[in-house]
Amino acid sequence: MTGPFDGVTVVEFGQFVVVPFCAQLLADGGARVIKVEPPSGDAYRSGPAQLAPGETRQFLIKNRGKQSIAIDLGHPRAQEVVHRLVEAADVVLVNLSPAAVRRRGLDYDSVAARNPRAVYGAVSAYGHVGPEAGLPGMDVVVQARSGLMSSLAAEDDGLPHHSEVQAADYSTAMLLFGGIAAALYARERTGTGQKVETSLLGGALAMQNNSLAHVYGADDWRREFVEERLPRLRKDSAGHAEIEQVRRAMRPDAPTHTAHYRTFRTADGVIAVGAGSPSARRRLAEVTGVDETLVQTDPEAFRARLAALLVTRGSAEWVEELRAREVPVAQVRHLEEMLFDPHLEAEGLVSDYEHETVGRYRGLGSPLRMSATPFAAGAASPPFAGHTTDLLAELGFDAAETAALCDCGAVVPGARPTTTTPAWRT
């Protein structure tokens, strides 16, 4: 046994982020992942900024370590292939639209009838039983619906801003990954699979758990804020800062930890200080000479004095001194710096990959470590339909049947591309 999912076969009917990234994590853990693509290819293969025909950055970084088979799920003969894939699977992952899932026979009941041992993972935007269940949604929409966009507090010209950080997508992918692992563990004891469901809404809310609490009798202010003050602020086109100022003023327990758990300007940049524990706060006070008791009596004065001191010296100097006293601290870095960060390289959090047509590229490594059954970043993402013919043979289709399926358009045979210099590098 190599990785923890060695011997597990995953069939991915996925697109965009959640299911593909979850499947990639499973592949890192040793699972064999068969990615089912439509005849036109995964949606991310046709995105902008093509690195090679059918290859984009967004496809590369969510689909490493997989095999690709192309099936026209709407074709009458496609079910012959789908049924055999489902029967061979330990895990079936689906994030197609609810209507498409039903039409293609990829709902849980249909899958379980063919393979009771299959663990079935399903993702939706808003859940599966509430009044909004079944509505379409993407990360930007669910960030807005869940309050996450407001919590992240980014704005452009007074409008809430959605960044490249697909926070709802990736948090949901990791929830799904945990659910699949748990269901596989349960199957070892019961012998049967089960359905694992999660939603973008659930993932977005999980990220906001620190603030998601209402104590009846103590938080009555919230109803006035939600029903009266917030609608008026929105009508007046108030920005995030103004809304938060009103909210903090109404709260009976306005947080004081932000006086020593926040960012500060230095002489040449910005650092983040995370003195969250009493001992760390004491050490911070000792290094800076700022009276720690001000945190409780006058947190704003504590913050102001600390800010006035930290801006007098450079970031690297403060980081070295505070780390020497075991105060959590770091410079505020840009994401572009991370790709060539020596610490990330040493940790294996970024890795280099060799792709058949794109060439060498660098991306996220495996973010999980296990001592006995390690995770490892797999090979680069597969060429479109590069494994169709081999997989059909493995599923029991003979040469004549395979040729018939290809000729009628139920599947697409992929020609493995030769290694050439990508156009963008010439």
Buried (B, 14 or more C-beta within 10 A) or exposed (E): EEBBBEEBBBBBBBBBBBBBBBBBBBBBBBBBBBBBBBBEBBBBBEEEEBBBBBBBBBBBBBBBBBBBBBBBBEBEBBBBBBBBBBBBBBBBBBBBEBEEBEEBBBBBEBBBEBBEEBBBBBBBBBBBEEEEBBBEBBBBBBBBBBBBBBBBEEBEEEEBEBEEEBBBBBBBBBBBBBBBBEBBEBBEEEEEBBBBBBBBBBBBBBBBEEEEEEEEEEBEBBEEBEEEBBEEBEEEEBBBEEBEEBBEEEEEEEEBEEBBBBEBEBEEEEBBBBBEEEEBBBBBBEBBEBEBEBBEEBBEBBBBBBBEBBEEEBBEEBBEBBEEEEBBBEBEEEEEEEEEEEEBBEEBBBBEBEBBBBBEBEBBBBEBEEEEEBBBBBEBBBBBBBBBBBBBEEBEBEEEBBBBBBEEEBBBBBEEBEEEEBEEEE
